[in-house]
């Protein structure tokens, strides 16, 4: 069965420093992978996706993610963090058979001034 | 922009009540989903629907049912609300891209 794991409950980073939010996946076929962000009292917003092609995927708000097949990882990255990036981040995988999205437990990113 | 609208932001219901959570999307998406979000557990899929009148159980369907009579509307029903159903409920629809679009969420408290 498809699944994703986010090993860190919280990531703290200083403003201006690079950030990484980790995600590993387990799929039986080709992975369809996603990152979503949730700001306080809001629904989730799509950031980026990997379907096929380049391993480095660029998304909204300056975020990017690196797909690594050998390590079964899809880490979210940003070269220079902003305080406004502080939010809850979810990694997700799509089940090929049913189209349903399976989410990780989320990682809270805190960017300090 | 795609809009997914959930009928209520906050609800307080009594134990044993029948509760309806409504979700409407305006982009003619075939797939719609209901999730509940709890701290430390992430999003868990309750039910999803890939067409009108079609529904599939997700990971935690017990105590819930759904209705999809029209393509744009997907309703979640708590047959007899219990305190362990106090949670944030999120509705989503997805396009063929694929991307999912989420509503603002309904925070339900069962007392």
Interface residues (C-beta under 8 A of the other chain):
Chain A: X6 X9 X32 X34 X36 X41 X42 X43 X44 X45 X46 X49 X90 X92 X94 X98 X99 X100 X101 X102 X103 X104 X105 X106
Chain B: X4 X31 X33 X35 X40 X41 X42 X43 X44 X45 X48 X50 X56 X58 X90 X92 X94 X97 X98 X99 X100 X101 X102 X103 X104 X105
